[in-house]
Amino acid sequence: MENNLLMSIAFSVFGMLLIFGLGFVFPTINPYIVIKWIIIVCGAVFVYTFLVYLFGALRTIKIFRIFKKKSKK
């Protein structure tokens, strides 16, 4: 689960570098369109990693409850 969180952080940092760097490399590109797509991609990666983390935590809680019920018997 930690790998997904690191992947989300890496995408966000890479997106910020793209916003900063593309203005120097391609000054004729409309920066607002580039920023919009970078935000969309980084947002999609963030939502994916958040959902994986959430489902992983819920699965861990469910497994813990199953073991707790078995140990009481």
C-alpha positions, 0 to 999 in steps of 0.5 A, a space after each residue: 500500500 505504501 508503494 501506491 502512496 509513493 507513486 501518487 507523490 511521484 506523479 504529483 512532483 513529476 506533474 509540477 516539474 512538467 508545468 515548470 519545464 514545459 514553459 521553457 522548452 515549448 513557449 508557444 504551447 498554451 500553458 493552461 491546456 497543459 496544466 489542465 491535463 497534468 492536473 487530470 492525470 495527477 488527480 486520477 492517479 491520486 484517486 486510484 491510490 486513495 481507493 487502493 489504500 481504502 480498500 486495503 485498510 477495509 480488507 485488513 479490518 475484515 480479516 482481523 475481525 474474522 480471526 478475532 471471531 475464530 479465536 473466541 470459539 
